Amino acid sequence: MVKELAEKLVENISKAVRGKDEKIRFVCAAMFAGGHVLLEDVPGTGKTLLSRALAKSVGGEFKRIQFTPDLLPSDITGINFYNAKEQEFVLRRGAVFTNILLADEINRATPRTQSALLECMEEHQTTIDGETFGLDAPFFVIATQNPAEIQGTYPLPEAQLDRFMIRLALGYPDREEEIAVIGGAASFGAEERLAAVCSKEDILNAQKEVNECKANDVVCGYIADLAAATRKHVSIKLGLSTRGAAALKRMSCALAAIDGRTYATPEDVKKAAPYVVPHRLIYKGYSRDGAGEDVLKQILDSTPVPTE
């Protein structure tokens, strides 16, 4: 079921986002695994377009927040305001009360506002004036940010980065696809004309199927070895946390389910690691984003891959 659903979503989204089928597949896998996605790339590569196309492809509720320095936490979660006519306080629900939330340019808001998403993303609930409200299921956050721009931005703290199951960059299209986009083959507003190809119930069923996907002791041991290797590497100050290792396992299971299997393999782990691990590490001597993929490649190459 997960394999067929992923194929339908990729086919539909690729009508608006051309030449990025593999990246779309990883975004779908993160959603099926119950995680969230951080799209980090320069402007004009289709980050927001992919998010909107995914929302149109899923028959759930979609909301978008444009993050700015003056955005308040209550703009995200909601607020109790006094209704003078009714002479009572009324809850105005924020944008997190939805199924798919696009947090556009998330690093433009202050850390105080960014932190309003922490409880929502991890526990699927939010607290407003001391009262806790559950969020609808599924709840999936796609955040975008431009890593090349630093003026007027606030880098995401480690706790916030850890809430994202994967971080990926779409990159520029190849020559043929770029010519097609420039020439109008991928017309402006294509995502608005997309029809939903699945319901939110389909997503919940896919998440249940991924949750039932098996990762045996050999696979879990391999993930634990990779986590331990990140903690011992000379270039890494702070390695992969246990929560990060658990996220790597879930993402591996999602990729296995998309391939039509009910069990994860070490190859699934190696395929998922470049998207799950680097943004969770803190490096020595350079920024946390610098050369993370190279360090991970060293770890993947040096850690023995188990055979069953």
Residue frames relative to the residue before (quaternion, step in Angstrom):
aa qw qx qy qz dx dy dz
M 1.0000 0.0000 0.0000 0.0000 0.00 0.00 0.00
V 0.6548 0.5104 -0.3145 0.4602 3.60 0.94 -0.89
K 0.6363 0.5414 -0.3285 0.4405 3.59 0.96 -0.85
E 0.6834 0.4781 -0.2854 0.4721 3.59 0.86 -0.95
L 0.6492 0.5190 -0.3189 0.4556 3.57 0.98 -0.84
A 0.6454 0.5149 -0.3180 0.4660 3.60 0.95 -0.86
E 0.6510 0.5203 -0.3213 0.4498 3.59 0.93 -0.86
K 0.6531 0.5087 -0.3149 0.4641 3.59 0.99 -0.81
L 0.6699 0.4989 -0.3011 0.4601 3.57 0.94 -0.88
V 0.6585 0.5067 -0.3127 0.4603 3.59 0.90 -0.91
E 0.6579 0.5127 -0.3133 0.4540 3.58 0.91 -0.89
N 0.6879 0.4844 -0.2881 0.4574 3.58 0.93 -0.87
I 0.6872 0.4852 -0.2905 0.4561 3.58 0.85 -0.96
S 0.6411 0.5489 -0.3273 0.4249 3.59 1.05 -0.75
K 0.5136 0.6143 -0.4292 0.4179 3.60 1.23 -0.11
A 0.7353 0.3549 -0.2064 0.5392 3.57 1.19 -0.57
V 0.7619 0.2511 -0.1353 0.5815 3.59 1.05 -0.79
R 0.1623 -0.8494 0.4991 0.0563 3.55 -0.08 1.31
G 0.8562 0.2268 -0.1481 0.4398 3.52 -1.19 0.69
K 0.6545 0.5032 -0.3131 0.4695 3.61 1.21 0.32
D 0.1570 0.8424 -0.5060 0.0990 3.58 1.11 0.63
E 0.6656 0.5113 -0.3183 0.4407 3.60 0.91 -0.87
K 0.6631 0.4887 -0.3069 0.4767 3.60 0.97 -0.83
I 0.6198 0.5328 -0.3393 0.4657 3.60 1.02 -0.76
R 0.6345 0.5397 -0.3236 0.4487 3.56 1.02 -0.82
F 0.6567 0.4964 -0.3154 0.4721 3.59 1.00 -0.75
V 0.6180 0.5280 -0.3445 0.4695 3.60 1.04 -0.71
C 0.6511 0.5034 -0.3085 0.4769 3.59 0.97 -0.85
A 0.6341 0.5357 -0.3286 0.4506 3.59 0.98 -0.83
A 0.6489 0.5087 -0.3191 0.4674 3.59 0.96 -0.83
M 0.6418 0.5095 -0.3242 0.4726 3.59 1.00 -0.75
F 0.6625 0.4971 -0.3051 0.4699 3.59 0.96 -0.85
A 0.6767 0.4864 -0.2834 0.4745 3.59 1.15 -0.63
G 0.5203 -0.6635 0.3987 0.3606 3.58 1.28 -0.02
G 0.5407 0.6330 -0.3942 0.3893 3.57 1.22 0.39
H 0.4247 -0.6604 0.5499 0.2847 3.53 -1.35 -0.33
V 0.3309 -0.7699 0.5290 0.1342 3.56 -1.21 0.57
L 0.1580 -0.7456 0.6404 0.0943 3.54 -1.10 0.85
L 0.1449 -0.7761 0.6111 0.0564 3.57 -0.60 1.19
E 0.0007 -0.8231 0.5633 -0.0730 3.55 -0.42 1.25
D 0.3550 0.7141 -0.5323 0.2839 3.56 -0.44 1.19
V 0.6497 -0.5076 0.3898 0.4103 3.54 -1.31 0.23
P 0.6457 -0.5334 0.3611 0.4100 3.61 -1.17 0.42
G 0.7988 0.3584 -0.2422 0.4182 3.52 -1.23 0.56
T 0.5710 0.6031 -0.3910 0.3967 3.60 1.18 0.31
G 0.6446 -0.5839 0.3050 0.3881 3.59 1.25 0.16
K 0.3001 0.7817 -0.5047 0.2100 3.62 1.18 0.38
T 0.7150 0.4276 -0.2504 0.4932 3.57 0.76 -1.05
L 0.6100 0.5620 -0.3440 0.4401 3.57 1.05 -0.75
L 0.6580 0.4972 -0.3149 0.4697 3.58 0.91 -0.88
S 0.6485 0.5293 -0.3225 0.4419 3.58 0.94 -0.86
R 0.6874 0.4733 -0.2810 0.4737 3.56 0.90 -0.92
A 0.6356 0.5270 -0.3289 0.4584 3.58 1.03 -0.75
L 0.6350 0.5136 -0.3288 0.4742 3.59 1.03 -0.76
A 0.6549 0.5161 -0.3158 0.4528 3.58 0.93 -0.89
K 0.6632 0.4936 -0.3080 0.4708 3.60 1.00 -0.77
S 0.6640 0.5230 -0.2993 0.4426 3.58 1.14 -0.63
V 0.7049 0.3780 -0.2400 0.5500 3.58 1.24 -0.41
G 0.3971 -0.7617 0.4670 0.2101 3.56 -0.74 1.03
G 0.4488 0.6642 -0.4779 0.3592 3.59 0.86 0.92
E 0.6438 -0.5049 0.3963 0.4165 3.55 -1.30 -0.17
F 0.1291 -0.7964 0.5902 0.0277 3.55 -1.00 0.89
K 0.0295 0.7772 -0.6282 0.0231 3.55 -1.04 0.86
R 0.2104 -0.7762 0.5871 0.0930 3.51 -1.19 0.66
I 0.1145 -0.7583 0.6381 0.0689 3.55 -1.10 0.81
Q 0.2266 -0.7385 0.6186 0.1433 3.56 -0.85 0.98
F 0.2631 -0.7974 0.5233 0.1449 3.58 -0.30 1.25
T 0.0299 0.7735 -0.6281 0.0793 3.54 -0.93 1.05
P 0.6649 -0.5249 0.3356 0.4120 3.63 -1.16 0.40
D 0.7267 0.4237 -0.2596 0.4744 3.62 1.06 -0.58
L 0.4099 0.7005 -0.4818 0.3304 3.61 1.23 0.23
L 0.2513 -0.7839 0.5546 0.1219 3.59 -0.92 0.93
P 0.6354 -0.5303 0.3854 0.4081 3.61 -1.15 0.46
S 0.6463 0.5337 -0.3212 0.4409 3.59 1.02 -0.77
D 0.5780 0.5684 -0.3799 0.4456 3.59 1.20 -0.42
I 0.6829 0.4665 -0.2694 0.4934 3.56 1.20 -0.53
T 0.7920 0.3395 -0.1685 0.4786 3.57 0.74 -1.07
G 0.5637 -0.5676 0.4106 0.4376 3.58 0.99 -0.84
I 0.1795 -0.7831 0.5900 0.0798 3.55 -1.29 0.19
N 0.3631 -0.6714 0.5938 0.2546 3.53 -1.27 0.53
F 0.0241 -0.8061 0.5912 -0.0085 3.59 -0.64 1.07
Y 0.4928 -0.6745 0.4724 0.2813 3.53 -1.16 0.64
N 0.2194 -0.7619 0.6009 0.1011 3.54 -0.73 1.14
A 0.3246 -0.7896 0.4902 0.1756 3.57 -0.25 1.30
K 0.6347 0.5458 -0.3343 0.4330 3.58 1.03 -0.73
E 0.7533 0.3500 -0.1912 0.5230 3.56 0.93 -0.92
Q 0.2955 -0.7899 0.4785 0.2443 3.57 1.34 -0.28
E 0.6359 0.4549 -0.3598 0.5091 3.52 0.87 1.07
F 0.5142 -0.6166 0.4907 0.3387 3.54 -1.27 0.37
V 0.1299 -0.7880 0.6012 0.0271 3.54 -0.99 0.96
L 0.3972 -0.7174 0.5237 0.2309 3.56 -0.97 0.85
R 0.1125 -0.7475 0.6515 0.0645 3.53 -0.88 1.02
R 0.3045 -0.7956 0.5001 0.1554 3.58 -0.32 1.26
G 0.4105 -0.7228 0.5100 0.2214 3.53 -1.05 0.86
A 0.7580 -0.4249 0.2725 0.4131 3.52 -1.36 -0.01
V 0.5751 0.6108 -0.3940 0.3755 3.62 1.15 -0.39
F 0.5946 0.5404 -0.3809 0.4575 3.59 1.19 -0.23
T 0.4794 0.6131 -0.4533 0.4346 3.52 0.38 1.33
N 0.5401 -0.6032 0.4610 0.3633 3.59 -1.30 -0.10
I 0.7815 0.0992 -0.0456 0.6143 3.58 0.97 -0.87
L 0.0810 -0.8066 0.5855 -0.0051 3.55 -0.68 1.15
L 0.1873 -0.7595 0.6160 0.0937 3.55 -0.85 1.03
A 0.1134 -0.7713 0.6256 0.0299 3.57 -0.59 1.21
D 0.1105 -0.8521 0.5106 0.0310 3.56 0.18 1.31
E 0.8381 -0.0110 -0.0625 0.5418 3.56 -0.85 1.10
I 0.0065 -0.8725 0.4881 -0.0217 3.53 0.89 1.06
N 0.6780 0.5061 -0.3093 0.4342 3.61 1.05 -0.61
R 0.5441 0.5981 -0.4218 0.4102 3.61 1.19 0.22
A 0.6265 0.5065 -0.3456 0.4811 3.60 1.23 -0.20
T 0.5961 -0.5766 0.4218 0.3664 3.56 -1.23 0.48
P 0.6558 -0.5152 0.3669 0.4122 3.62 -1.18 0.43
R 0.6026 0.5641 -0.3572 0.4372 3.60 1.06 -0.70
T 0.6913 0.4510 -0.2739 0.4936 3.57 0.98 -0.83
Q 0.6134 0.5504 -0.3487 0.4464 3.59 0.99 -0.77
S 0.6697 0.5301 -0.3041 0.4219 3.56 0.97 -0.87
A 0.5136 0.6406 -0.4252 0.3809 3.60 1.21 -0.26
L 0.6668 0.5054 -0.2966 0.4604 3.58 1.21 -0.47
L 0.4830 0.7064 -0.4316 0.2855 3.61 1.18 -0.39
E 0.7035 0.4449 -0.2681 0.4851 3.58 0.76 -1.03
C 0.6368 0.5466 -0.3316 0.4310 3.58 0.98 -0.83
M 0.7245 0.4618 -0.2538 0.4443 3.57 0.82 -1.01
E 0.7320 0.4289 -0.2469 0.4682 3.58 0.97 -0.78
E 0.8217 0.2526 -0.0943 0.5020 3.58 0.83 -1.01
H 0.3617 -0.7593 0.4726 0.2631 3.60 1.31 0.00
Q 0.6393 0.4246 -0.3573 0.5324 3.53 0.93 1.02
T 0.1443 -0.7751 0.6046 0.1132 3.55 -1.27 0.27
T 0.2906 -0.7560 0.5657 0.1547 3.55 -1.14 0.67
I 0.0373 -0.7917 0.6086 -0.0379 3.55 -0.77 1.13
D 0.8327 -0.1085 0.0190 0.5427 3.57 -0.58 1.20
G 0.7559 -0.4198 0.2065 0.4580 3.56 0.88 0.97
E 0.6628 0.4611 -0.3114 0.5011 3.62 1.23 -0.08
T 0.2996 -0.7777 0.5344 0.1407 3.56 -0.86 1.02
F 0.0975 -0.7867 0.6093 0.0173 3.53 -0.96 0.98
G 0.3859 -0.7147 0.5371 0.2278 3.56 -0.92 0.91
L 0.3658 -0.7206 0.5462 0.2204 3.57 -1.12 0.65
D 0.5965 -0.5740 0.4234 0.3681 3.54 -1.18 0.57
A 0.2820 -0.7285 0.5977 0.1804 3.55 -1.23 0.57
P 0.5330 -0.2428 -0.8093 0.0440 1.50 -1.85 1.67
F 0.2046 -0.7379 0.6256 0.1491 3.55 -1.28 0.46
F 0.0471 0.8200 -0.5561 0.1273 3.54 -0.45 1.28
V 0.1539 -0.7977 0.5809 0.0501 3.56 -0.71 1.13
I 0.0554 -0.7368 0.6727 0.0396 3.54 -1.03 0.93
A 0.0625 -0.7993 0.5977 0.0010 3.56 -0.61 1.15
T 0.1742 -0.7696 0.6054 0.1042 3.55 -1.13 0.68
Q 0.0912 0.7743 -0.6259 0.0189 3.53 -1.23 0.48
N 0.3651 -0.7039 0.5724 0.2086 3.51 -1.28 0.59
P 0.2720 -0.8153 0.4868 0.1561 3.63 -0.28 1.20
A 0.6261 0.5745 -0.3391 0.4036 3.58 1.19 -0.43
E 0.7051 0.4401 -0.2522 0.4955 3.58 1.20 -0.44
I 0.1141 -0.8252 0.5514 0.0438 3.59 -0.77 0.98
Q 0.5712 0.5867 -0.3957 0.4158 3.63 1.17 -0.38
G 0.8422 0.1256 -0.1203 0.5104 3.55 -0.87 1.02
T 0.6188 0.5244 -0.3603 0.4607 3.59 1.16 0.47
Y 0.2302 -0.7446 0.6137 0.1262 3.52 -1.31 0.45
P 0.3907 -0.7449 0.4801 0.2490 3.62 -0.35 1.19
L 0.5073 -0.6511 0.4707 0.3118 3.55 -1.01 0.81
P 0.4160 -0.7023 0.5099 0.2714 3.62 -0.83 0.89
E 0.6982 -0.4954 0.3176 0.4078 3.55 -1.25 0.44
A 0.6377 0.5390 -0.3357 0.4360 3.60 0.96 -0.80
Q 0.6631 0.4895 -0.3016 0.4793 3.57 1.05 -0.76
L 0.6405 0.5246 -0.3243 0.4576 3.59 0.95 -0.85
D 0.6503 0.5415 -0.3153 0.4295 3.56 1.01 -0.82
R 0.5978 0.5708 -0.3630 0.4303 3.60 1.20 -0.38
F 0.6475 0.4924 -0.3262 0.4815 3.59 1.20 -0.37
M 0.4268 -0.7142 0.4909 0.2585 3.56 -0.68 1.07
I 0.8085 0.0202 0.0012 0.5881 3.59 0.91 -0.87
R 0.1500 -0.7241 0.6599 0.1331 3.51 -1.34 0.42
L 0.0991 0.8051 -0.5790 0.0821 3.56 -0.83 0.93
A 0.2998 -0.7111 0.6079 0.1865 3.51 -1.33 0.44
L 0.4381 -0.7076 0.4868 0.2653 3.58 -0.88 0.91
G 0.2607 -0.7821 0.5250 0.2116 3.56 0.99 -0.79
Y 0.6040 -0.5551 0.4258 0.3817 3.53 -1.32 0.17
P 0.5143 -0.6311 0.4664 0.3460 3.62 -1.09 0.56
D 0.5714 -0.5580 0.4489 0.4008 3.55 -1.26 0.25
R 0.7487 -0.4436 0.2472 0.4262 3.59 -1.27 0.32
E 0.6820 0.4997 -0.3041 0.4390 3.58 0.84 -0.94
E 0.6740 0.4844 -0.2990 0.4708 3.57 0.93 -0.86
E 0.6471 0.5128 -0.3308 0.4570 3.59 1.01 -0.75
I 0.6149 0.5301 -0.3436 0.4721 3.58 1.04 -0.69
A 0.6486 0.5213 -0.3159 0.4558 3.57 0.99 -0.85
V 0.6559 0.4999 -0.3111 0.4723 3.58 1.00 -0.82
I 0.6628 0.5050 -0.3044 0.4615 3.58 0.91 -0.94
G 0.7174 0.4667 -0.2481 0.4539 3.55 0.98 -0.88
G 0.5995 -0.6198 0.3447 0.3710 3.56 1.26 -0.06
A 0.3912 0.7149 -0.4973 0.2976 3.60 1.23 0.15
A 0.7041 0.2713 -0.2036 0.6239 3.54 1.15 -0.66
S 0.1787 -0.8528 0.4837 0.0830 3.55 0.18 1.31
F 0.6382 -0.5444 0.3999 0.3693 3.50 -1.28 0.59
G 0.8160 0.2238 -0.1782 0.5023 3.58 -0.93 0.90
A 0.2891 0.7907 -0.5029 0.1959 3.59 1.20 0.35
E 0.6336 0.5581 -0.3453 0.4097 3.59 1.02 -0.73
E 0.6095 0.5724 -0.3537 0.4193 3.58 1.15 -0.58
R 0.7013 0.4629 -0.2621 0.4745 3.57 1.16 -0.54
L 0.4715 0.6705 -0.4477 0.3574 3.57 1.26 0.06
A 0.2808 -0.7351 0.5926 0.1718 3.53 -1.13 0.72
A 0.5654 -0.5936 0.4463 0.3588 3.57 -1.16 0.58
V 0.1887 -0.7927 0.5727 0.0901 3.58 -0.91 0.93
C 0.7812 0.1253 -0.1212 0.5994 3.60 1.27 0.04
S 0.4231 -0.6833 0.5358 0.2588 3.54 -1.29 0.32
K 0.6381 -0.5120 0.3811 0.4306 3.56 -1.22 0.20
E 0.5705 0.5706 -0.3849 0.4482 3.60 1.18 -0.44
D 0.6122 0.5390 -0.3465 0.4634 3.59 1.09 -0.69
I 0.6429 0.5140 -0.3205 0.4687 3.59 1.01 -0.81
L 0.6519 0.5103 -0.3168 0.4629 3.59 0.96 -0.83
N 0.6445 0.5059 -0.3208 0.4752 3.59 1.02 -0.76
A 0.6330 0.5219 -0.3254 0.4703 3.58 1.06 -0.76
Q 0.6411 0.5183 -0.3211 0.4661 3.59 0.99 -0.81
K 0.6345 0.5189 -0.3262 0.4710 3.57 1.05 -0.76
E 0.6568 0.5124 -0.3087 0.4591 3.57 0.99 -0.86
V 0.6441 0.5035 -0.3201 0.4788 3.59 1.00 -0.79
N 0.6411 0.5369 -0.3196 0.4457 3.57 1.01 -0.81
E 0.6895 0.4574 -0.2655 0.4948 3.58 1.19 -0.60
C 0.4689 0.6666 -0.4480 0.3676 3.60 1.27 -0.10
K 0.3803 -0.7637 0.4862 0.1888 3.57 -0.86 0.97
A 0.0240 -0.7290 0.6833 0.0340 3.51 -1.19 0.74
N 0.2656 -0.8191 0.4861 0.1491 3.57 -0.19 1.26
D 0.7488 -0.4149 0.2750 0.4376 3.56 -1.33 0.07
V 0.6042 0.5618 -0.3577 0.4374 3.59 1.11 -0.63
V 0.6792 0.4779 -0.2795 0.4819 3.57 0.92 -0.96
C 0.6674 0.4900 -0.3050 0.4705 3.59 0.91 -0.90
G 0.6291 0.5309 -0.3296 0.4624 3.57 1.09 -0.69
Y 0.6251 0.5308 -0.3250 0.4709 3.57 1.09 -0.75
I 0.6440 0.5077 -0.3164 0.4768 3.58 1.00 -0.82
A 0.6461 0.5128 -0.3155 0.4691 3.59 0.99 -0.82
D 0.6360 0.5210 -0.3281 0.4652 3.60 1.04 -0.75
L 0.6453 0.5098 -0.3190 0.4711 3.59 1.00 -0.81
A 0.6416 0.5180 -0.3227 0.4647 3.59 0.98 -0.84
A 0.6612 0.5016 -0.3071 0.4658 3.58 0.93 -0.88
A 0.6375 0.5370 -0.3256 0.4463 3.59 1.04 -0.78
T 0.6362 0.5157 -0.3404 0.4619 3.61 1.03 -0.69
R 0.6695 0.5109 -0.3017 0.4469 3.58 1.05 -0.70
K 0.7184 0.4290 -0.2404 0.4920 3.57 1.21 -0.47
H 0.5058 0.6798 -0.4229 0.3211 3.60 1.21 -0.32
V 0.5425 -0.6714 0.4091 0.2959 3.56 -0.93 0.92
S 0.7036 0.4653 -0.2650 0.4671 3.59 1.15 -0.56
I 0.6769 0.4849 -0.2769 0.4795 3.58 1.27 -0.17
K 0.3281 -0.7529 0.5464 0.1642 3.54 -0.83 1.07
L 0.7886 0.0470 0.0059 0.6131 3.56 0.98 -0.88
G 0.2822 -0.8152 0.4914 0.1200 3.56 -0.52 1.22
L 0.7591 -0.3738 0.2844 0.4507 3.52 -1.36 -0.20
S 0.3785 -0.7257 0.5325 0.2158 3.56 -0.89 0.99
T 0.6566 -0.4870 0.3878 0.4258 3.56 -1.30 0.19
R 0.6255 0.5187 -0.3450 0.4697 3.58 1.05 -0.68
G 0.6359 0.5189 -0.3269 0.4685 3.58 1.04 -0.71
A 0.6357 0.5181 -0.3257 0.4705 3.58 1.03 -0.76
A 0.6407 0.5102 -0.3227 0.4744 3.59 1.03 -0.77
A 0.6300 0.5206 -0.3310 0.4716 3.59 1.07 -0.71
L 0.6188 0.5360 -0.3377 0.4645 3.59 1.06 -0.74
K 0.6399 0.5144 -0.3228 0.4709 3.59 1.00 -0.76
R 0.6758 0.4899 -0.3086 0.4562 3.62 0.86 -0.89
M 0.6529 0.5023 -0.3172 0.4698 3.57 0.97 -0.82
S 0.6233 0.5353 -0.3342 0.4619 3.59 1.04 -0.74
C 0.6519 0.5052 -0.3035 0.4771 3.57 1.01 -0.82
A 0.6361 0.5245 -0.3324 0.4581 3.59 1.03 -0.74
L 0.6524 0.4985 -0.3129 0.4775 3.59 0.98 -0.80
A 0.6254 0.5260 -0.3342 0.4696 3.58 1.07 -0.72
A 0.6626 0.5060 -0.3069 0.4590 3.58 0.95 -0.87
I 0.6349 0.5205 -0.3282 0.4672 3.58 1.05 -0.74
D 0.6687 0.4705 -0.2886 0.4982 3.58 1.18 -0.58
G 0.5742 -0.6293 0.3601 0.3804 3.58 1.30 0.04
R 0.5859 0.5767 -0.3764 0.4271 3.59 1.21 0.37
T 0.3864 -0.7172 0.5366 0.2199 3.56 -1.25 0.53
Y 0.7238 0.3317 -0.2201 0.5636 3.58 1.26 0.24
A 0.3766 -0.7166 0.5467 0.2140 3.56 -1.16 0.70
T 0.2196 -0.7650 0.5951 0.1113 3.55 -1.20 0.62
P 0.6662 -0.4768 0.3640 0.4431 3.62 -1.21 0.18
E 0.6021 0.5590 -0.3622 0.4402 3.61 1.10 -0.57
D 0.6099 0.5303 -0.3454 0.4769 3.58 1.08 -0.66
V 0.6321 0.5312 -0.3243 0.4617 3.56 1.03 -0.82
K 0.6720 0.4940 -0.2965 0.4653 3.60 0.90 -0.91
K 0.6482 0.5142 -0.3149 0.4651 3.57 1.08 -0.71
A 0.7117 0.4617 -0.2568 0.4629 3.59 1.01 -0.80
A 0.5692 0.6708 -0.3690 0.2998 3.58 1.04 -0.81
P 0.6746 0.5038 -0.3388 0.4198 3.69 0.79 -0.81
Y 0.6983 0.4454 -0.2686 0.4919 3.58 1.18 -0.42
V 0.7194 0.4583 -0.2358 0.4656 3.57 1.13 -0.66
V 0.7663 0.4624 -0.2063 0.3954 3.58 0.88 -0.97
P 0.6904 0.5466 -0.3494 0.3201 3.69 0.50 -1.07
H 0.7086 0.4643 -0.2980 0.4399 3.63 0.86 -0.81
R 0.6300 0.5238 -0.3367 0.4640 3.59 1.28 -0.10
L 0.6325 0.5430 -0.3241 0.4473 3.58 1.26 -0.13
I 0.2094 -0.7274 0.6332 0.1615 3.57 -1.24 0.51
Y 0.2412 -0.8203 0.5124 0.0803 3.53 -0.63 1.19
K 0.4669 -0.6567 0.5217 0.2803 3.53 -1.28 0.44
G 0.8510 0.2673 -0.1497 0.4266 3.55 -1.12 0.67
Y 0.7902 0.0802 -0.0795 0.6024 3.60 1.21 -0.17
S 0.7221 -0.4451 0.2892 0.4437 3.56 -1.26 0.23
R 0.6389 -0.5529 0.3778 0.3787 3.53 -1.24 0.50
D 0.6736 0.4822 -0.2992 0.4736 3.59 1.20 -0.41
G 0.5896 0.6396 -0.3597 0.3374 3.59 1.19 -0.38
A 0.8818 -0.0238 -0.0061 0.4710 3.53 -0.95 1.01
G 0.2694 0.8022 -0.4978 0.1900 3.59 1.18 0.47
E 0.6462 0.5277 -0.3222 0.4474 3.56 1.00 -0.80
D 0.6376 0.5242 -0.3310 0.4573 3.61 1.03 -0.74
V 0.6462 0.5079 -0.3191 0.4719 3.58 0.98 -0.84
L 0.6585 0.5046 -0.3164 0.4601 3.59 0.92 -0.86
K 0.6233 0.5398 -0.3441 0.4492 3.58 1.00 -0.75
Q 0.6213 0.5300 -0.3364 0.4690 3.57 1.02 -0.76
I 0.6707 0.4979 -0.2977 0.4622 3.57 0.94 -0.91
L 0.6617 0.5015 -0.3113 0.4623 3.60 0.92 -0.86
D 0.6698 0.5015 -0.2991 0.4586 3.58 1.02 -0.79
S 0.7423 0.4321 -0.2294 0.4579 3.58 1.02 -0.77
T 0.6360 0.5133 -0.3395 0.4656 3.60 1.22 -0.34
P 0.4490 -0.7070 0.4684 0.2813 3.64 -0.64 1.04
V 0.3259 -0.7296 0.5719 0.1856 3.55 -0.97 0.92
P 0.3860 -0.7453 0.4856 0.2446 3.61 -0.58 1.06
T 0.1904 -0.7418 0.6306 0.1258 3.54 -1.23 0.56
E 0.3136 -0.7626 0.5416 0.1638 3.51 -0.99 0.88
